[in-house]
Amino acid sequence: MIIGRMGQQPMHIADANVDPQHAVLRKTAEGVYQIEDNDSTKGIFIFGMRIKRKTVKAETPILLGTFRTSVQQLLQDASSVDLSA
């Protein structure tokens, strides 16, 4: 699932600090989630550290630029999106 500001993607975020295609969220075969920075301008931060790719739990706080969210919150907003790789 692509996360960003572009309207035609599954997870649209209307925040000027989020790039049009800011990040990619995937569910792995093990049932955990992986978030990857898509070369965004403002980055992805988890526990205060900028990451390129990270395996996270559903409740882990994620900062996309200055937009605060979590995998759990993203999944609630995009419940019909298939995250299988």
N, C-alpha and C positions, 0 to 999 in steps of 0.2 A: 504494500500500500504506500503510495507516495503522499507525503504530508507537505502542504505548502499553501501558498496564496492563490494558485491558479484555480479557477472555478470548475473546470471540467474534471478534475481529479477526485478520487473518492473522499479524501480528507481535506476539505477546504477550510483554511483558517484565515479570517479577515483581520490580519494584523500586519501593519507596515513593517514590523521588525522580522517578519518571517518571509523568506525568499519564495518565489513562485514554486519551486520544487526543492524545498529545504532539506527533507530527509526521506528515508525509506524505512518502513517498519515491516519486519518479517516474523512469522512464527516458524520456529525450527521443528524438525522432526521429533525432538525431545519435548516439545510443548512449551518451550520458553521463547521469549521475544528478543529480537535483535534490532537495534536501531542504528542506522548508518547516516552520517552526514553526507549530503549530496553536494559537497563543495560550497556550502552556504556562506554568505557574507558574515553573518553574526554568530554562526556555530551552534553546536549542541553542547549543553553542560549537564553533567550528572554529578551530584554532590560537589559542585563547585569546580569540577575539572572539565575542560573542553575535551571532547572525544571525537574520534573519527568513526569508530564502530564499537558497539558495546552490547553485551547480553544483559538484559534487565528483567526484573520481576514486574508484574502488572502494576503494582502499587508504587514502584520507584518514581520519585519526582524527576521530571525532565524539563529542561529549559531550552526552548527553541528561540534563540535570540533573547528576547525578554518575555516571551509567552510561556507561562507556566502550565504544565499539563502532566499526565502520566499515561502509560499504555492503557490502563483501565479506563481512563477518561476518553482517550481516543477511540477505544473499542466501543464504548457506549454511543459515541457520536457516529460511528460508522459500522453499526452492528451487522449490516448486510454484506460487508466486504470480506472476501476470502483471502486470508493472509498466508495460506500455504504456499511455500516456494515452488 
